[in-house]
């Protein structure tokens, strides 16, 4: 998809709880909600419940990309996604031309492949639940791949760097979703 998913399910939110932000950036999801798995999957391993092309909350005929699929995309557009090397320009090539805050010395997004990555920010879990950060500065998307019982892989971009990087945070954080056609 050339935009972040904006489909309401329990466990999803608009940035800053403002519906206008969903229209711009799509919704933010915890991992279990995005994967259409029980909420306890945010704090325990549910890898056995994840299929190879896991649909999750994506529309029929689409799925949430695995970590390997993210790696394939990033390597294709600029390389070195697994190390987060500063030599990679994949982030710049995938970022939307608009919406990102500027940073001295870092080129604006060129959106060379029509991916149109947006800085939709993220949401915090636990004691900080209901708090948000990073809109205009960061954008991250979940993958369908667990890292540990409490963490899942994702990919992120930031306004101040040209490369992409892992965003393997706790599964109860809120991030965007991009769906891949089967």
C-alpha positions in Angstrom: 0.0 0.0 0.0 1.2 3.5 -0.7 -0.3 4.8 2.6 -0.6 3.7 6.3 -3.6 1.6 7.2 -6.6 3.5 8.7 -8.9 0.8 9.9 -10.4 1.0 13.4 -9.9 -2.0 15.7 -9.7 -2.2 19.5 -6.1 -1.4 20.4 -5.7 1.3 17.7 -5.6 5.0 18.0 -5.2 8.2 16.1 -2.1 10.2 17.0 -2.9 12.4 20.0 -6.5 10.9 19.9 -7.3 13.3 17.1 -9.3 11.8 14.2 -7.9 14.4 11.9 -4.5 12.8 12.4 -5.9 9.4 11.2 -6.9 11.1 7.9 -3.3 12.2 7.4 -1.1 9.4 9.0 -3.5 6.4 9.3 -4.1 4.7 12.7 -1.5 3.5 15.2 -1.8 -0.1 16.4 -0.3 -2.3 19.1 1.2 -5.4 17.6 -1.5 -7.9 18.7 -4.3 -5.6 17.4 -2.5 -5.3 14.0 -2.0 -9.0 13.8 -5.7 -9.7 14.8 -4.4 -11.8 17.8 -5.5 -11.8 21.4 -4.2 -8.9 23.5 -2.1 -11.3 25.6 0.1 -11.7 22.5 1.6 -8.3 23.3 3.3 -9.9 26.4 3.8 -13.5 25.4 5.0 -15.3 22.3 2.3 -16.0 19.7 4.7 -16.9 16.9 2.9 -20.2 16.4 -0.3 -18.3 15.5 1.4 -16.2 12.8 1.1 -17.5 9.2 3.6 -17.0 6.4 1.5 -14.3 4.8 -0.4 -13.1 7.9 -3.4 -11.1 7.0 -4.0 -9.6 10.4 -6.2 -6.5 10.0 -5.2 -6.0 6.3 -8.0 -6.3 3.7 -8.5 -9.6 2.0 -5.7 -10.3 -0.5 -3.2 -8.3 1.6 -0.9 -9.1 4.5 1.3 -7.6 7.1 4.9 -7.8 5.9 7.3 -10.1 7.6 10.7 -8.8 8.8 12.2 -10.6 5.7 9.8 -8.7 3.4 10.8 -5.4 5.0 14.5 -6.3 4.5 13.9 -7.2 0.8 12.2 -3.8 0.2 14.8 -1.7 2.0 17.7 -3.6 0.4 16.2 -3.1 -3.0 15.8 0.7 -2.6 19.1 1.5 -0.8 20.4 -1.5 1.1 21.9 -2.3 4.4 18.6 -2.3 6.3 19.7 -4.9 8.8 22.6 -2.9 10.1 21.1 0.5 10.0 24.2 1.8 8.3 24.5 5.5 7.7 25.7 4.8 4.2 22.1 3.7 3.1 19.7 6.2 1.6 16.7 3.9 1.7 14.9 6.2 4.1 15.2 9.2 1.9 14.0 7.2 -1.1 10.9 5.9 0.7 9.9 9.1 2.6 7.0 11.2 1.3 8.1 14.5 -0.2 5.9 16.3 2.3 5.2 16.1 6.0 8.7 15.6 7.4 10.3 18.2 9.5 13.5 19.5 7.9 17.0 18.9 9.3 20.2 20.5 8.2 22.3 18.3 5.9 19.6 15.6 5.4 17.8 15.7 2.1 14.0 15.8 2.1 12.2 12.6 1.1 12.3 11.8 -2.6 9.6 9.1 -2.6 11.4 7.4 -5.6 9.2 4.3 -5.4 5.8 5.7 -4.5 6.0 4.3 -0.9 5.2 7.8 0.6 6.3 7.0 4.1 4.9 9.5 6.6 6.1 10.7 10.0 3.0 9.4 11.8 4.8 9.2 15.2 4.0 6.5 17.8 2.1 5.9 21.0 3.3 4.9 24.4 2.1 2.0 26.5 1.8 1.3 30.2 2.1 4.2 32.6 2.5 6.6 29.6 -0.5 5.2 27.8 -2.4 7.9 26.0 0.8 9.8 25.3 2.2 10.2 21.8 5.4 11.4 20.3 7.3 11.8 17.1 4.7 13.1 14.6 6.6 15.1 11.9 9.9 13.5 13.1 9.5 9.7 13.0 7.4 7.0 11.4 7.5 3.3 12.1 5.6 0.3 10.9 5.2 -3.2 12.5 6.2 -6.4 10.8 4.5 -9.8 11.4 7.7 -11.1 13.0 8.3 -11.4 16.7 11.7 -10.6 18.1 11.0 -11.9 21.7 7.8 -12.6 23.6 7.4 -8.9 24.4 8.9 -7.4 21.2 8.3 -7.5 17.5 10.3 -6.2 14.5 9.4 -3.1 12.6 11.1 -0.5 10.4 11.3 3.2 11.1 12.5 6.4 9.5 13.5 9.7 11.0 13.5 13.2 9.7 17.2 13.6 10.6 18.7 10.5 8.8 18.7 9.1 5.3 18.6 5.4 6.3 15.9 3.2 7.8 16.4 1.3 11.1 14.8 -1.4 13.2 12.1 -0.3 15.5 11.8 -3.5 17.6 10.0 -2.1 20.6 7.6 -3.6 23.0 4.5 -5.0 21.2 2.3 -2.8 23.3 3.7 0.4 21.6 1.6 1.9 18.9 3.0 2.0 15.3 1.6 2.3 11.8 0.8 -0.6 9.5 1.6 -1.1 5.8 -0.1 -4.0 4.0 1.5 -5.9 1.2 -0.5 -7.5 -1.6 -0.4 -11.3 -1.5 
